Amino acid sequence: LIQSERILEKIELSPGQLDALKRLEEYDLSFVTERLVDNYSLPLEAPEQVAYLKQLFDKVDKNLAKKIEKEFKKWISLIIIYPNSDFVPSRPVDMFWHYLTLHTIQYEQFCKHIFGKFIHHVGASKEGIDYIQQRKDVTLEKLANLYGILDQGIWGMKANPGCSNYSFFDSSKSVS
């Protein structure tokens, strides 16, 4: 998934960053992925996130949910690799992120396991849509540089004007 060896060919990482990438790659997020599937037996499980993803894709099946999880992990990997930069998630990745934060216990475990501390979700940006679009362009460039061709079904949408990692993370602290 994250292909640490491929990343190592392109950028020098600290042992802490490599360890964080390995933890991220191995982290089980199936509790989110399985609940994002458009499953009528769980109609109230994730109504906002599933409804939004259904608007984008018509149907959210297990394959799509797994693709979104994979792209979410790639987005988080950028934050590990470039801790002092702002990165903007795609709309599907943002929905995955929001759904994870709704599960506060699991979200806290995720944060502590990957970053070593709990990270609060702050929300919308004050910088405006031009800044967000510029950071989305940087996000896409970094993702393509590290991972190759991007999934346009996930990343080919307009920037999400309210969310980026600077809204969620204290990016002044690096993973070391």
C-alpha positions as CSV (number, residue, x, y, z in Angstrom):
1,L,0.0,0.0,0.0
2,I,2.4,2.7,1.1
3,Q,5.4,1.0,-0.4
4,S,8.0,2.4,2.0
5,E,10.8,1.1,-0.2
6,R,9.5,3.1,-3.2
7,I,9.2,6.2,-1.0
8,L,12.7,5.7,0.3
9,E,14.0,5.9,-3.3
10,K,12.5,9.4,-3.6
11,I,13.0,11.0,-0.2
12,E,15.1,10.5,2.9
13,L,13.0,9.7,6.0
14,S,13.9,9.5,9.6
15,P,13.5,6.2,11.5
16,G,10.5,7.6,13.3
17,Q,8.8,8.5,10.0
18,L,9.5,5.0,8.6
19,D,8.1,3.5,11.8
20,A,5.0,5.7,11.6
21,L,4.5,4.7,7.9
22,K,4.7,1.1,8.8
23,R,2.2,1.5,11.6
24,L,-0.1,3.3,9.2
25,E,0.2,0.7,6.6
26,E,-0.6,-2.1,9.1
27,Y,-3.4,-0.2,10.9
28,D,-6.8,-1.9,10.7
29,L,-9.4,0.6,9.7
30,S,-12.0,-2.0,8.6
31,F,-14.4,-0.8,11.2
32,V,-14.7,2.4,9.2
33,T,-14.5,0.9,5.8
34,E,-17.2,-1.8,6.5
35,R,-19.6,0.8,7.9
36,L,-19.3,3.1,4.8
37,V,-20.7,0.4,2.6
38,D,-24.2,1.3,1.5
39,N,-25.8,-1.4,3.6
40,Y,-29.5,-1.1,4.3
41,S,-29.3,-3.4,7.3
42,L,-27.5,-0.6,9.1
43,P,-29.5,2.5,7.9
44,L,-28.4,4.8,10.6
45,E,-24.8,3.7,10.8
46,A,-23.2,6.6,8.8
47,P,-26.1,8.5,7.2
48,E,-24.2,11.7,6.4
49,Q,-21.0,10.1,5.1
50,V,-22.8,7.3,3.2
51,A,-25.3,9.8,1.7
52,Y,-22.6,12.1,0.5
53,L,-20.6,9.2,-1.0
54,K,-23.7,7.9,-2.7
55,Q,-24.2,11.4,-4.2
56,L,-20.6,11.2,-5.6
57,F,-20.6,7.5,-6.7
58,D,-24.3,6.4,-6.8
59,K,-23.5,3.4,-4.7
60,V,-20.9,2.6,-2.0
61,D,-19.8,-1.0,-2.3
62,K,-17.0,-2.8,-0.4
63,N,-14.5,-2.3,-3.2
64,L,-15.1,1.5,-3.3
65,A,-14.9,1.7,0.5
66,K,-11.5,-0.1,0.4
67,K,-10.2,2.2,-2.3
68,I,-11.2,5.2,-0.2
69,E,-9.4,3.7,2.9
70,K,-6.3,3.1,0.8
71,E,-6.3,6.7,-0.4
72,F,-7.0,8.0,3.1
73,K,-3.8,6.2,4.3
74,K,-1.8,7.7,1.4
75,W,-3.1,11.2,2.5
76,I,-2.1,10.5,6.1
77,S,1.3,9.3,4.8
78,L,1.9,12.8,3.3
79,I,1.4,14.3,6.7
80,I,4.0,11.9,8.2
81,I,6.5,12.5,5.4
82,Y,6.0,16.3,5.2
83,P,4.9,17.3,8.7
84,N,5.2,21.0,8.2
85,S,3.1,21.2,5.0
86,D,-0.7,21.5,4.5
87,F,-2.4,18.8,2.5
88,V,-6.0,18.8,1.4
89,P,-8.0,15.5,1.2
90,S,-10.3,14.7,-1.7
91,R,-14.0,14.7,-0.8
92,P,-14.2,10.9,-0.5
93,V,-11.1,10.8,1.6
94,D,-12.5,13.6,3.8
95,M,-15.7,11.6,4.3
96,F,-13.7,8.7,5.5
97,W,-11.8,11.0,7.8
98,H,-15.0,12.5,9.2
99,Y,-16.4,9.1,9.8
100,L,-13.3,8.0,11.7
101,T,-13.5,11.1,13.9
102,L,-17.1,10.2,14.8
103,H,-15.8,7.0,16.5
104,T,-14.0,8.9,19.2
105,I,-12.4,6.0,21.0
106,Q,-11.1,4.4,17.8
107,Y,-10.0,7.8,16.5
108,E,-8.0,8.4,19.7
109,Q,-6.4,5.0,19.3
110,F,-5.5,5.7,15.7
111,C,-4.0,9.1,16.5
112,K,-1.9,7.8,19.4
113,H,-0.8,4.8,17.4
114,I,0.2,6.8,14.3
115,F,1.2,10.2,15.7
116,G,1.9,9.4,19.4
117,K,-0.8,11.8,20.6
118,F,-4.5,12.7,20.2
119,I,-5.1,15.2,17.5
120,H,-8.3,17.4,17.6
121,H,-10.4,18.0,14.5
122,V,-10.7,21.7,14.2
123,G,-12.7,22.1,11.0
124,A,-13.0,24.7,8.3
125,S,-10.2,26.8,7.0
126,K,-9.9,30.6,7.4
127,E,-7.5,30.9,4.4
128,G,-10.1,30.6,1.7
129,I,-10.8,28.6,-1.3
130,D,-7.8,29.8,-3.4
131,Y,-5.4,28.6,-0.7
132,I,-7.2,25.3,-0.3
133,Q,-7.1,24.8,-4.1
134,Q,-3.4,25.6,-4.2
135,R,-2.8,23.1,-1.4
136,K,-4.9,20.5,-3.2
137,D,-2.7,20.9,-6.2
138,V,0.4,20.4,-4.0
139,T,-1.3,17.4,-2.4
140,L,-2.0,15.8,-5.8
141,E,1.6,16.5,-7.0
142,K,3.1,14.9,-3.8
143,L,0.8,11.9,-4.0
144,A,1.6,11.4,-7.7
145,N,5.4,11.8,-7.1
146,L,5.3,9.2,-4.3
147,Y,2.6,6.7,-5.5
148,G,2.4,7.2,-9.3
149,I,-0.9,7.5,-11.1
150,L,-3.7,8.6,-8.9
151,D,-7.2,7.2,-8.7
152,Q,-9.1,9.9,-10.5
153,G,-12.4,8.6,-9.1
154,I,-11.1,9.5,-5.6
155,W,-8.7,12.4,-6.3
156,G,-10.2,14.0,-9.5
157,M,-12.7,16.2,-7.7
158,K,-12.6,19.8,-6.7
159,A,-10.9,20.7,-3.4
160,N,-13.0,20.4,-0.3
161,P,-13.1,24.0,0.9
162,G,-13.4,23.2,4.6
163,C,-10.8,20.5,5.3
164,S,-7.1,20.1,5.1
165,N,-4.6,18.6,7.5
166,Y,-3.8,21.9,9.1
167,S,-7.4,21.9,10.3
168,F,-6.8,18.6,12.0
169,F,-3.2,18.3,12.9
170,D,-0.6,20.3,14.8
171,S,1.8,20.2,11.9
172,S,4.5,22.0,13.8
173,K,5.2,18.7,15.5
174,S,7.0,16.2,13.4
175,V,6.9,12.4,13.7
176,S,10.5,11.6,14.7
